[in-house]
Amino acid sequence: MSDSGTGALAYTARVATQGVNRARVRYLVANKITDKFGITYAGQGFGGYFESDGLLKGPQKTDDVPCEAGVCSVKVPAPGVAVVFLTDDLIFDASAGDVVTTYATSQTTKMLNTAAVPGDVLASTNGISGEMRYVILSILFVMSVS
């Protein structure tokens, strides 16, 4: 699903509220539903192929949506998801100094209890080396010709 930025496939969600005059909205969007890259959340992206460390980069963007008569009309782009905040105390804002906790990966920082495969074992995956594959294929070929 893609509307190529036309907005033709956008959906307007109507969120019923009590005593709220505005909602704050952040969007998770992509160009196409099959995209693996170029996906953004609140205007932040992960970076390109082989660039991502799993953390969002760039300035955060939060939209204000006015609410009238107890209803907030939130336009959701296609393909996308809208995260609606009805109170400001639930909004996390990394650019405002809120602390972002990250955890090191075990692959590069911890060698205890970490799976590691020696290079020579990896080279002969499934226990068959390139030389052995040639022998097996040769035997199969001779058997099928006979």
N, C-alpha and C positions, 0 to 999 in steps of 0.2 A: 504494500500500500504506500503510495506516495502521491502528494498533490503538487509536487515541484514548487512549493512556495506560493501557490495560488490561493490557498485557504479554502478550496472547494470542499475538502473532506474534513475540515475542522468541526469539532463538536463543542457546543456550548452547554456546560454543566451549570445547573442552577442549584446553589447551595443555600438551604434555608438556615437562617441564624436568628438569634434573639439579642437585641441590643448591640449589634455590631454594625458599624457604619462603613467599614472597609475590611477587605481580606488581603493578605499578602500571599503572593503566588510565585513559586519557582517551577520551572519547566525542565523536564527531561525530554530532549528532542534529538531526532536524527533526520537526515534527508530521505532515507528509505528505510523500511522496516527490516531489511536484510543487511543494513550497514553494520560493520564491525568497528569502524573508525569514524571519527567526526561526530561522535555522540557527545552532547553537552548536557550538563546539569547546572541550572542557574547561571548560564552563560560561561561556565568553566568547562574546559576540556581536559582530556587525559594525555594529549600529545599524539604524535604519529606513530607508525609502526616502529618498533624497537626503541621508542623514546619514552614510553610510559613506565612510571614507577608505581602506578596505581593510585597516585594522589591527583586530585583535581588542581588545575593550574589556571591562573588568570583571575580577573576581578569577578566577584559574585554579583549577580543581578537578581533583584527581587522586585516584582511588579506589584503595584497597588491596584486593587480592583474595588471600585465603589459598590456599596450595597444599598439597595433601595427597597423599602417596605419589607425588610427582613429577608431579602434574597440577594445573594451575590452571584452574578452571571460571569462564570469563568470560561473563557474561550480556550479550548484545548486543541493545539495544532496536531495535524496528522503527519507522520506518526509521532505520538508524544504522550506524555503524562504530565498532569498538573498536580503539584503538591501544594495544598491550600492551608495556610496558617491563619487561624482566626484570632490568635493572641500573639503579641510580640515576644512574650517571654519564652516561647517555644522555638524561636528562630535562632539557629546557630550561624554566626557570621565570622568566618575566618579572617576577613579583611578588617574586622573591628577589634582584633586582638584576642578573640576566643581561642583557647588552646586546642591545637590539633594533635592528638596522640597518634604516633605511628609506632609500628613494631618491626624490628629487623627480621628479615627472612632467614630461615635456617640454612638455606642453600649456600649462602656466602659467609655467614657470620658464625655459625655453630657447627662444628664438625663432630660433636658427640651425639649419638643416636640419630645420625643423618645418613640416609641411603647414599652410597657412593659405588659406582661401577668402574672397575679398572678398565683402562683403554683397550688392553688386549682381549678382555672378555667381551667388551662392547663390539669389537671388530668382528667377532665370530658369534654374532647374535644367534640364539636358538641352538648353539652348540655346533653349528656347521660353518666352516670357513669357506671362502670363495673357491679354494682349491677342491674342497670336498663336494661342493655343489656341482662342479664340473664333472667329477667322477660319477656322481649319482645321475646326472642328466645323461651322461654317456651310456651308462648301463641301461637306463630306461629307454633310450633311443635304440640301442642294440636289441633289447627285448621286444620292442614294438615292431621292428623291421623283420625279425625272425618269423 
